[in-house]
Amino acid sequence: MPKIRAILTDIEGTTSSISFVKDVLFPYSRERLPAFVVTHGDKAEVQHWLHEAAREAGLVSASEQEMIDLLISWIDSDRKSTALKALQGMIWKDGYRDSDFRAHIYEDAARRMHAWHAMGLPLYIYSSGSVPAQKLLFANTGSGDLTPIISGYFDTETGAKRESASYARIAESIGMPADEILFLSDIVEELDAARAAGMRTTLLARDAEGCPPDSRHPCAVNFDGIDVGAC
């Protein structure tokens, strides 16, 4: 097998706890979204994403309140909408700026990411959260600013995370053969899609039960269990 020359990683459940996203970020954006839309709705970037959300919902026209209700319902259902994620990222930017919270990252993830970077392995992020939101998260972690060690970011504008074509596009963007890229995620369907595109994969099983015995992907309970030389 070719040598691993780059690492692509998911965020939620992989580098960072699911509870941080579900219990901190989502409620924060839900609470502040109505006021954000009212006070920022005249800004070009916000208007763009509101129009994209309306288009995604099949709405020819919608009132401000209808858009607010739609977006809140999408937050509640964890809809993987690029427009919603972009708007949430703008709201989270205020939260990081005001020190309302600090992003969670597992200690082993931060430590191993630094080690891989020192080995010359470029690190990339692929998450359903918008690229600006990803950059904010890694710039404001409890382990410090990790953005200097990250080479690039991808979100759902690249494509859905359970579609193999998305990973083919990422490999092309990185400029490496897919089989020289290792993808890390806690979601089996994402790993299946990455493998179908030719990438190497490792399942992160951070829950108390550990790695499933019938896993069809190499598995580790944390980043310390990932041997990039053996993947």
Beta strands, then each sheet from edge to edge (+ up, - down):
strand 1: 6-9
strand 2: 123-126
strand 3: 150-154
strand 4: 181-185
strand 5: 200-204
strand 6: 219-220
sheet 1: 3+ 2+ 1+ 4+ 5+ 6+
end
